[in-house]
């Protein structure tokens, strides 16, 4: 799928309908912009309910913390 958009004078971009539908994105959804080289990765910010159980099974002992790094 190839879709393009043009940056407006107000620095806004409309996401093409084919992309919105394929990703199931809806109006009002919040996004994060992550710089990647000469481009940008755009990802929706997950809702709290989507994060439930994300760390299930993670070790609670023996993990490295920032203080452990040199």
C-alpha positions as CSV (number, residue, x, y, z in Angstrom):
1,X,0.0,0.0,0.0
2,X,1.5,3.3,-1.0
3,X,-0.2,6.5,0.1
4,X,1.0,10.1,0.3
5,X,0.0,13.2,2.0
6,X,1.0,16.9,1.8
7,X,2.1,19.0,4.8
8,X,-0.2,22.0,5.0
9,X,0.7,25.6,5.8
10,X,-0.4,24.9,9.4
11,X,2.0,21.9,9.5
12,X,-0.8,19.4,9.5
13,X,-1.1,16.1,7.6
14,X,-4.3,14.2,6.8
15,X,-3.7,10.5,7.1
16,X,-5.0,8.8,3.9
17,X,-8.3,6.8,4.4
18,X,-6.7,3.5,3.2
19,X,-4.0,3.8,6.0
20,X,-6.6,4.8,8.7
21,X,-8.8,1.9,7.8
22,X,-5.9,-0.6,7.6
23,X,-4.6,0.4,11.0
24,X,-8.1,0.9,12.6
25,X,-7.2,4.5,13.6
26,X,-10.0,6.8,14.7
27,X,-10.5,10.5,15.2
28,X,-9.3,11.7,18.6
29,X,-6.7,9.0,18.9
30,X,-3.3,10.2,20.3
31,X,0.0,9.4,18.5
32,X,3.7,9.5,19.3
33,X,6.3,10.6,16.8
34,X,9.7,8.9,17.1
35,X,12.6,10.2,15.0
36,X,14.3,7.5,13.0
37,X,17.2,8.7,10.8
38,X,15.8,11.0,8.1
39,X,12.2,9.8,8.8
40,X,9.7,9.5,11.6
41,X,7.9,6.5,13.1
42,X,4.3,7.3,13.9
43,X,2.6,5.0,16.4
44,X,-0.7,5.3,18.4
45,X,-0.3,5.7,22.1
46,X,-1.8,2.6,23.7
47,X,-4.7,3.0,26.2
48,X,-4.2,1.8,29.7
49,X,-6.4,-1.2,29.2
50,X,-4.2,-2.4,26.3
51,X,-1.2,-2.5,28.7
52,X,-2.8,-4.8,31.2
53,X,-0.7,-8.0,31.6
54,X,2.2,-6.6,29.5
55,X,4.8,-7.5,32.0
56,X,3.2,-10.8,33.1
57,X,6.0,-13.4,33.7
58,X,8.8,-10.8,34.0
59,X,11.5,-11.4,36.5
60,X,11.2,-9.4,39.7
61,X,14.7,-10.2,40.9
62,X,18.2,-9.9,39.4
63,X,17.3,-7.3,36.8
64,X,19.7,-4.5,35.9
65,X,18.8,-1.0,36.8
66,X,20.3,2.3,35.4
67,X,22.5,2.5,38.4
68,X,24.1,-0.8,37.4
69,X,25.2,0.5,34.0
70,X,28.6,2.2,33.6
